[in-house]
Each structure stands twice: as C-alpha cells, then as structure tokens.
Amino acid sequence: MTPSTDTNAAGAAPLDRPVAMIGPMGAGKSSIGKKLSRRLGVGFLDTDRLLVQRHGPVADIFSRDGEPRFRELERDVVAEALASTGVVSLGGGAVLDPLTRERLRSASVVLLTVTPEAVADRLAGSSRPLLAEGGMDAWRAIALEREPVYRSLADVVVDTSRRPVSHVVDDVVAWLAAAAAAAAAAAGSPDLPHHRQEDDA
C-alpha cells in the first residue's frame, strides 16, 4: 500500500503513517478497520487473516506449537503490515510483544473498546483458542489484563458498544482530520506536547 498524493475519499490529507486498530477480542477491529480504509481510500490489512493465510488456523497453531510460537509468527506479520501506509487491524494480543509496541509508536493508534455485555453477542459460538475454556469470564480476565497496555499505546479511544460501525468510523475520520490539522499548525513548534484523546460517546 502506498500513500496517495491527493486528498483521500474522506477529503482529508493522505496518510503518512499507518492507522493501527487495537483492542480486545470482539471490539470490531476488523469490520471497523475495513470500512475506515474504504472511507480514507487506502489499503486494509488484517494481521490475523494474514497469519492464517500463511500458517493455518489460529487454533491449530496454538494446539500444535503453543502460544509463544503463535506470538512469534504474529509479531512478524504485524511488522510487515505496519511497514505499509494504510489501516491495519491487530489481533487482541499482538500488543503483548515488546517489539510490536515499539513499532506502534510510528503509527496512529486507535483503541476500540467494548463492554462485556455488548461483546457477549458478538463472540457467541466463537472458537477462539483463548476463549475455549472460560467463555466470557476468560474474555473479562484477558481484557482487564491487557487494558493498561492498550491505554498506554492509544492515541485515541473510541467505544464501539451498541454503536453502528458507520458512527465509529465517523469518529475516527474526524479525529484523524483534527490530528492532521493540529500537526500542521504545530509544524513550527516542535516542542508542543502530543495530546491523546478519548471519545467514548
């Protein structure tokens, strides 16, 4: 994926860095990321899908090789995806890798949050390995454990609970436009602090 030299489909300046979607399982990273990429007129990469295409089903990797090996494969796929300019959806646990966290500092990081009540419907019947035993109790424990990492990486936080995907995309597009405008205004003031934003409407 290469950045355009003109304004994109949303009327904003072209991206000069990837937009990374992070958050817990079931937050909508893939569906929202795909629609966001269309709005922006840029490419979309889902690191979970890329990993499956290359190495087979996630459940098989977990059972055959264990979670540490899965995280190694995931780290490599994420690194490749973040080297492009577009929208990238990361698996929920990708942020656990130190090298991935370092690479995310060069991206615009969008944290998507979701309540347990809202996510229960989305994950009904899920075959995700980390939920195979424990169901929603496992989801709550995993989300709680990872939340501080998510928050430390996020440039903006948008809640997706019971909200139409289009509304969430609107929020992210608006934030990207505002961030681009602020960066342009601060171009002559390199010491101006970077502000993170939360939009949990």
Secondary structure, 3 states (H helix, E strand, C coil): CCCCCCCCCCCCCCCCCCEEEECCCCCCHHHHHHHHHHHHCCCEEEHHHHHHHHHCCHHHHHHHHCHHHHHHHHHHHHHHHHCCCCEEECCCCHHHCHHHHHHHHHCEEEEEECCHHHHHHHCCCCCCHHHCCCHHHHHHHHHHHHHHHHHHHCCEEEECCCCCHHHHHHHHHHHHHHHHHHHHHCCCCCCCCCCCEEECC
